[in-house]
Amino acid sequence: MTDARAVWGAERSLLGLVQHASANGFEATIACPIDSPLRGYSRRTGLEIRFLDVSLQQHPAQSRGGLRATGLRQIAAEAAATARASRTVRGWTRDFDYIVSFETWRNLEVALGCLGTRARAVLDMHDVFAGKLGRVLNRFAGWISYSAVAPSRFTLEKTGLVGRKSSVVPRGTSLPVPIADRRSSDSEHPIRAAILGEVRSYKRVDLFCSVIREVNARGTRMLGLVIGDVHEDNVGMRVRSQIEASGGELLHIERVDNVFEILADVDYVVNASDEEAFGRTLIEGLAAGAVPVSFSGTGPAEIIERAGIGAILNSNDHIELAIKFAQLVSNQAERQRATLEGYSIADRHFGWPNVATSYYRAVERLPS
């Protein structure tokens, strides 16, 4: 069950899981609004997926800035909306053995709706509520559900759900055919580092831009690629101004038909977020032969830890990061290893169908 209004990494992982359901003894259906972009995306990509039309009212708190901006009156309205939606979910329980909530705002509804029925509620914790109230709701939903699956320890620990009912299973990634012809790095071309995804505050693209500019100021030629939509908000405007003032050190690419063609021309792929649950672009970059880079204590950092290749940085100061990045660039052995072994490493740790099998075993609470 998901309210997805866009198709990003988590949604692509959901589609991948559904694709591999039958191989793991499941028949999977995606419950989503009739106008969800998941439907169009699956048609365009030739996926044969069953959909169930769902039309649940938006939570009152969503239009008020989230739970942290909610007063007592709004909490009462939220409780009433949750009760109504849980009754809708209860109507599905006779048709399904498991109901997986792939939406933070629906976790409690799914868990309540399945109580006392044959269906088992499973929470996919790729995103979680923040704040004290959010943590209470996360834990309560997890307590009354059958199982919970998260893509990283980082996310699971944020929920407070670490325990026997919860599992960490990384997200699977559909990899391209191995890229045989990568751009070679030499003194004639600058080192290329890319950050991918929608430019939002939690992505910390502005920090990435500051680091690239500082690296160049210190004498290392580096081109930073910002790949994704830049919105006309404060963060977007700040990133735009950094790109325009960079003198050619930063390049914005709004849309890419084939992300792997771009990544084949990149030396480093960066995820600077300190909030993201996973960060599959690091895997896609590694598969294309780029060195993944992230920050300690985050979901994306766990990708690097699991893969055993890449760099984990532990500072938020752009000058200190620039120094560390310049040191990283001097390690040509890591770049060569990513070029030669990146695809096989990515496939071994994050390719389908192994990840799907682990996920479905976690849903059933079976040992891996």
Secondary structure, DSSP 4 states (H G I P E B T S, - for coil): ----SS--HHHHHHHHHHHTSGGGT---EEEE-TT-HHHHHHHHTT---EEEE---PPPGGGGGTSGGG--HHHHHHHHHHHHHHHHHHHTTTTT-SEEEE-SGGGHHHHHHHHTTSSSEEEEE-SS---HHHHHHHHHHHHHHSSEEEES-HHHHHHHT--STTEEE-PPPB---SPP--PPPP-TTS-EEEEEES-B-GGGTHHHHHHHHHHHHHTT--EEEEEES-B-SSHHHHHHHHHHHTSTTSEEEE---S-HHHHHTT-SEEE---SS-S--THHHHHHHTTPEEEEETTSHHHHHHHHHT-SEEE----HHHHHHHHHHHHT-HHHHHHHHHHHHHHHHHHHBTTHHHHHHHHHHTT---
